[in-house]
Amino acid sequence: MSSTVKSPRLGTSVAALVALDLGICLLVASEFLPASVLPRMAADLGVSEGTAGLAVAATAIAGAVTAPSIAMVLPKADRRLVLVGLLLVAAVSDLAVALAPGFLVVLLSRLILGVAIAGYWSFAFVAGVHALPGRERLVSTSLSVGVSVATIVAVPLASIGADTAGWRVVFGVAAAFTLVSLVFLVLVFPPVPAHPSAGLTMMRSALRNPLLIAGLVMIVLGVLGNFVAYPYIRLAIMRVAPGDSAWLLFAWGLGGLLGNLTAGALATRLRLASAVAPLLLAVSLAVTAYAAGVPVLAAGVIVWGLAFSMMPVVTQLWVATAEREHTESAMSLQVTAFQTAITVGSAVGGAFVDDHGVAATLVLGAVCALLSGIGFAVLRPS
């Protein structure tokens, strides 16, 4: 009799987690769509490819600025309704880009998307744990798998779609799928009441936690290490194997999927996992920088993808462990740390690669990741 009661609950919980993951998959796919359609978008809007690239940077900047403030603006709102509203905002953003008469509308729409992504990331972990109590590792891992699916499948498909149907159609399709995700979330996800101290009070308490702040600094260093280098991964590959870029980039993505699963498996040893991820990243960046042949290069690229994709899982769990009482605010600060590091890392890497070359840029990223790994090895999350 008990099994007949528990089974529907388990099925409902799994469906809720799938709905949550689908939302993050579509949001991340939307975030990187401009990179997939950049040449055609730039030509159609009459701007340079460099200017069109701001459509990605604008999203990250908006996310970094707004992540800590969304919970303060909506302290008592049902978190399921907030997630649904953020998906609606993302769908409107994609549709506005699809219909945009000029680049200014694209830029403003992408800023709005940044708000949606930051808010969804901030609330998704807590909401997922509410739907699956005691399954923090599963929730964090599945959310990161959603990100990997977006980068491995959705982004390449968007590039093909832009070539065949046009970049505006790609954004329109993204809007439609996001609306489908919204409906799915409404149908299967349970209500998630806000924490009694949610909002400014929770944020102040989280910011008074020195362990959390130290961990956020390590997160910034680790993510900075990746994004100083990642925009130039194709340059690093072409230095050794100019004809093998496509399959090596795909291998990076597959390494990322493996990294999600590895992080979930190691999450019971959180201190070890949080140190291993950036240390592996440092090694892989150095190997990729100085690889002399395709086998070594492939190993460096695959481990690079694995190491970086471990970081969202292990750092999310690390932050949740370091700040158990104010997890929602801690998650929003983690999002801010990631988005800030993405923005700064890309800018620093761009300047560094022009002055010192791609190998030195990857080494700079390796140094940042090494410092992050050492810091996490010293810190105890609980």
N, C-alpha and C positions, 0 to 999 in steps of 0.2 A: 504493500500500500504506500509505503514511504517513497519508493522509487517512482511511483506514478505522480507523486506530488512534486518531487524534486526535478524530474525531467523537464517539464514545461518551463520551470524557472531557469534551468540551465540553458535551454534553447532560447529563451527570451534574452538572457544575459549575453549569449554568444551573438545573437542578432543585433543587440544594442552595440556590442563592441565592433562588429562589422560595419554598422552604420557610422560609428564614430571614426573608424579608420578610413572609410570611403570619403568622408568629408575632408580629412586631412590630406588624403591622396589628391583630391581635386584641387584643394587650395594650393598645395605645393606645385602641382602641375601648372596651375594658373600663374603662380609666381614666376616660373621659369619659361613660360610660353614665349615672351619676347626674344629670348635667346634662340629659340627654335625657328622663329620666323623673321629674324632681324633684317636680313637683306631686303626682303619683299616689303616688310613694313616700312622701312626707311625710305625706299624708293617711292612707295605709294603716298607717303605723308610729306615727301619733299624735304627730308632732313638727312643729315649724315648718319652713318651707322653708329658712330660714337655718341651722337646725340640720342639716337633711338635706344641705345644701351642704358640711358638714364631711366628707362621704364622699369628696369630690374632694380637699379639702385634706389629709386624712389620708394619702392615697396619695402625694402629692407629698412630704410631710414624711418618711414612712417611706423613700421612695426616696433623699432627700437624706442621711439618716442612715446608711443601710445600704450604699449603693453602694461606698464604698471598702473595706468590710470583707468582702464576700463572697469575693473572691479570697484574702483572708488566711485565711478559714475553710476554703476548699477549694483549697489551693495546688497540689496535684498531680493533681486530678481531671481526667479527660477533659472538655474544654470542651463537646463535643457532649452528654455525659450531663448536664452542668450545665444547658445550655439546655433539654434535655428535662425535667429536674426542675423548672425554673422555670415552664415551661408547665403542668406538672401542678399546681404550687402555684396558678397563676392560675386554672386550671379549678376547683379546689377552692374558691377564694375566691369565684368567680362563683356556684357552686352553693350555697355557704353563704349568700350574699346572697339568692338566689332562695328559700331555705327559712327565712330568718331570722324568728324570732318577735318580735324587737324591734330597736331601733336599735343597741343595744350590740353585738349580733352583726354587724350591718352594718359598724359602725365597725372592729371587730377584723378582720373579713374584708378590709376595704379597706386596712388597714395591711399585711396579708400580701401583698395585691396589689402594694403599693408596693415591697416587697422583690423580688418577681418581676420587675417592670418594670425596676427599677434594675439588677438582676443581668443581665437579658437585654440591656439596652442596653450594659452594660459589656463583655460578652463577644462580642456579635454582630459587631462590626466585625472584631475579630481573627480570629474563626472564619470569617467570610466571606472575608477575605483569604487564609486558609489554604486554603479551597476553590477560590478563584480567585486564585492568586498573581500579583502585579503589577497587579491590577485594583482598586486602592484607591478610585479615583474612582467606578467602577461600583458597588462595594459600598456606599459611603456614600450615593450618589445613590439607589440602589434601596431602601435602608432608609428614607430620607426619603420616597420615593414611597409606601411602605407606610403611613407616618404620614398622608400626605395622603389616601390612599384611605380610611383610617379616619375622618378628619374630614369628608370630602366625601360618602362613601357610607354607612358603617356607622352613624355617629352619627345622621344624619337618619332612616335606616331604623329605628333603635332607638326614636326618638320616635314614628314611625308604629305600630310594633309595640306600644308601651306603650298607645297609644290604642285599639288593636283587640283585643289579646290580654291585656294587663296587664303591668305592669313586672316581675313575678316571672318570667313567661315569657321576657321579653327576656334576663334574666340567665341563665336556664336554657339558652337557645339559645346565648348567648355561651360558656357552659361547654362545651357540646357541640362547637361549632366549634373551640374551643381544644384539645380532645382530638383532634379530627381533624388539626389542625395539628401536634400532638405526634407522632402516628403518621406523618405525612408526613415530618417531620424525621428520625425514627428510620430510615425506609426509604431516604432519599436523601442524607442528610448524612454526610460522612466523619468518622472520629474526628479529634479535634483535641487533640493532647497539650499539656499545660501547659508554659509556658516554664520552663526550669530554675530561674530565680530568682523564679518567681511567688510571691506572698504578701507577707509583711511586708518582706522584703529589697527586692523590686521597688518597693513603695510608698515606702519610705524614699528610694530612689534617685530616684524621680520627684519627690518633694517637695523634693529638693535642687537641682532645675533651676529657676533664677530666671526663665528665659524662659518655661517652662511656667506658673509661678505668675502671671507678668504677663499671659499670655494668658488664664488662667482668670478673672482680675479683669475683663478686657475682655469675656469671655463673660457674666459676671454682669451687667455694666452693660447689655449689649445685650439680654439676655433680660429683665432688669428693666424696660427701656424698653418692651418689648412688653407685659408682663403688668401693669404699672401701668395700661395703657390697655385691653387686650383685653377684660377682663370688662365694659367699658362701651361696646363698639363699637356695640351696638344703641341705646344712648342717643344716641350721636353721630349715628347714621343717622336716628333718629326726630326729631332736632332740625331736620333739613332735609327728610327724605322719610319721614314716618311710615308711609306705605302701601307703601313699597318695601323694607322690612327683609329679607324672605325672599330676594329675588333678589340683593340686595347682599351678604348673608352668603354666599350661594352663590358670588357673584363673588369674594369674599375667598378662598374655598376653591380656586377655579380658579386664581386668582393664585398661591396657594400651590403648586399642582402645577407651574405654569410656573416658579416660583422654584426648585423642586427641580432641574428640568432646566437652568435657567440656571446654577445653582451648579456642576453637573457640567461644563458647557461651559467655565466660567471657572476650573475647579480647577487647570489648569496654571499659572495666574497667581494663586497662592494669596494672596500679600500684597495684591494688588489686590482680589480677591474678598472677602477677610475684612474689608476696610475698606469696600467698596462696600455690602455687605449692611446693616450698621447705619446707614450714612449715608442710604441709600435709605429705611430704616425711619424715621429722624428726619424726613425730608422728607414722607413719606406721612402720618405722624401729625400734623404741622403742617397739611398740606393738609386732612386729614379734620376737624381741629378747627375750621377757619375756613371750610370750604366754604360758598358761598352758594347753590349750585344743585346739582341732581342730577348733571349731567355731571362737574363738578369733584369732587363727593363720590365718585362711582363710580371716578374715576381714583385718588383717594387711597386708597380701600378696596382696589382691585385691587393697587396697588403695595405697600400695606401687607402684604397676603397674600404677594405675591412676595418682598418683602424679608425678612420674618421666616422664611419657609420656606427661604431660602437659608442661613440661619444654622446649622442643624444640620449641613448638609453641609460647609460651608466650615470651621466650627470643629472638626468631627471630623477633617477632613484636616489642619487647622492643628496641632491637638494631636498627631496621629500623626507629623507632620513634626518638630515641636519636641522630641518625646521618642520617637525611633525604637527605642531599646533597651528601653524599659519601657512599651510602648504600652498593654498591658492595664490597668496602674494609671492611666495617663494618661486612658484612656477612662472609667474609674470616677470620676475626679476631674471630668471634663467633665460626667458625669451629675449628680454632686453640685452642680456649679455651676448647671446648668439647673434642677434641682428646687428648690434654695435660692432662686434668683431668681424662680421661679414663685410660691413661697409668700410671699416677702417682697413681691414686686411686687403681688400681689393684695391683700395687707393694706394696703400703703401707698396703693395706688390707691383702695381703699374709703374710707379716712380722708380722702384728698385730695378725692375727688369730692363728699363731703358738705359740705366746707368751702368749696371753690372752684369747683365745677361741672365738667362733663365736658370742656369745651374746655381749661381749665387743666390738667386731669389728663392729657390727651393731649399737651400741651406739655411737661409734666414727663417723660413717657415719651420724647418727642423729644429732650430734653436728655440724658437717660441714654444713648440710642442714639447721639447725636452724639459724646459722650465716648468711647464704645466704638469708633466708627469712626475717630476721631483716634488712639486708642491702637493699633489694629491697623495703621493707616497707618505708624506709627512703628516698630512691632516687626517684626523679620524672623524667620519661623518656622524658618529654617535658615541 
